[in-house]
Amino acid sequence: MQNGDLIDLDITGVAHGGIFVGRHEGRVVFVPDTLPGERVRVRLTDTRKKAFWRAEAVEVLEAAPERRAHVWPSAAIDRSPDERVGGAEFGHIELGHQRALKERVIRESLERVGRLELPVSVGPAGVDETPDGTRWRTRVSLHVDEAGRVGPFAPRSHRVIETPDLPLATDAIARAAAELRGAAPGRIDLVQPADGRVRVLPRPDGSRATGTVEVVEERVGDRVFRVDAGGFWQVHRLAAEALTEAVGDRVREAAGDLDSDAVHLDLYGGVGLFAAALADIGGASTRVVSVESDARATEHAGENLAEWVGARAETARVDRFVARLRADASARERERLSRGVVVLDPPRSGAGREVVEGIAGLDPRVVIYVACDPVALARDLATFAVHGYRVEGGVHGLDLFPHSHHVEAVVALRR
């Protein structure tokens, strides 16, 4: 068969990345915009590989009971596949079932990649989540093409799709996006920090935001964190608080009271969110080191951690920091590290073998892993297991990206 051919498929599974799985004469076919239990008509888009094909859904022949009207009409299956926006791959699925599918993706990733069988749960970001899982994005990136069109990209492309609505964004960001006119080609970031006012940050040709860098404030409970307007902060309006609570709960369950004389690490620490969580648990004199490669974020982390006399922030690549610590730490420092907790929140690619082996070589009492990619999590947990670290309490998933395929997970490990 060739690209462009139409075939009918029974969808039987879900794969990582927001795509679903059917089979045609024994060959796997990956297709978005459907869900397990459906029969759909699809158009083949990539038949080059022997192991699998890719396709686009064009019609639902038999709908699953969990299918709903898409929360984002611009991404719905009744639009031409070329005109659907990306970023809401699960928006046609009942919200509870989305979370069940995310549990399944995490569990199957652990089994397939990590050879691990662990209990997995996925819950909402918090009680203040909207009933339909919309209006949560406090940060949105839109793109501007050469013709001046503004909007998100279509899936798996750099083609800009204009859309009249942004249902996953907060109301304020959606209003600001609707007023964008005359932007130069590139990218536009819209950011709504804790004060509620939307910042519009043009990035012509995809460069960094132009002009003076504004520092904004974000809040987690009563605590204030300073961060660049265009710097990294959790996207979901409830995410920072939900993750702080999840990390704190895992630390208390796995480590109990923190040893005030131990050394604790927050790796890939950003502006110090999890370092602050550790310091809150341990008290004012707790020794916590936040490690982050971005110098601006580290500068803010130092300010955000200033109230704890035992906390500090270092600018360094995590792999180099861990390797240097293993090589240079004194016997006394290593003993303190062995009584400490390491929190790591790596990028989507995961920490990787070198970093995991380096952390294990420091022999921390407890490791808390915050993951945004199930496959990378499974791979790193398998490496930790080789070095004697086992997961305690299962995998605690948080649906910080409703209506998309993304999911966050927090795991505690002990040797």
C-alpha positions, 0 to 999 in steps of 0.5 A: 500500500502507498501513502494516501490509501484509505484503510479501516482499523480497529484501535486496540492500544495507546502509545507514548506520544499521544498516538494510538495503535491499530493493526493492518494485516499484522502490521502496526499502524500508529494514528492520532485522534482516536482511542482504544475500542474504536473502528476508524477510517484512516489515510496512510501518511508514511509507509516507508518502514516495514515494522510500522506505518503512520496514518491520520484519522479521517472518520470514526466508524464506531465510536468508543463510549469514552469519546466526547466532543473535542474541547478544542474545536480546532483540533476535532476530527471533523476538520481536515487533518491538515487544519487541526491544531496540535497540543490537545491529543487527548481532548476528544476523550472523557477526562477520567479515561484520559488519566486511565490511558496515562496510567497505562502508558506509564505502566507499559513503559515501565514494563517494556523499557525498565522491566519493572512492575510497579503500582501506578496512579494518575490524579488531577492537579488539585481540587481547583481544577476546572470540571472539564480540565480546561483553562489551566495554561499560564504559559503559551507559545504561539508561532508567526509565519511569513504570511503573518498568521499567528497560532499553534503548529499543526501536529508533527509540523511547523505549519501555523494554524490560526484558531479563534480560541485557546481553551487550554489557556487561562481566560486572560491569555486567551484574550491577549492572544486574540488581540495579537496583530502584526507580529514579526515571523518567529514566536510569541510567548504569553505568560501570566504570573501570579499577579494575573497580568499577561506579559507578551514576549515577542521572539522574532525568528525564534530568538530569546525574548527581546528587550529588558528581561522582566522578573516576575513573581510566582507563588506556592502557598505563602511562598514567593519565587522570583523568575524571569518572565520568559524563564522556566516555571510550571505551565499549569496554574496548580502545578507548582503547588501540586508538585511541591506537595507530592515531593514533600509527601514522598520525602516524608514517607521515605525519609521521615525527618530530614537530618539537619547535618546531612547534605541534600541536593536539588538537581536540575533545580531551576529557581529553587522550587524543590530545594525550598520544599526540602528546606521547609521540611528540614528547617532553617539550617538544612543544608540544601544545594540547588544545581542548575545550568542556567545562570539566570535561574541560579541567580533567582534560586539564590534569592528564593532560598535566602531565608535558609542559612544552609541553602545555596545555589550553584550554576553547573551542568548536573552531570559535571557537578555530580562527577566533580562531587564524587571525585572531590568530596571529602570523607566527611562530605560523602558521609553527609551526602549519604544521609541526605535526600537527592531530588532530581527533575530532569528534562524530557530526555531524562537524567541518563545513565551517567547522572544516575550512576553518579547519584548512586555513587554518592549513596544518598539515603533517598532519591526523589525522581520527578519525571515528565516522560514515562520512557525516560523515567523507566530507563533511569529507574532501571539504572537505579535498580542495577545500583540497588535503589528500589521504588517505594510506594509506586509511581504517583502520577499527576495530570498537569497537562489535561487533554494532552498526552503529557503526564508528570510522575513523582517516585521515591527510591531507597537503596 
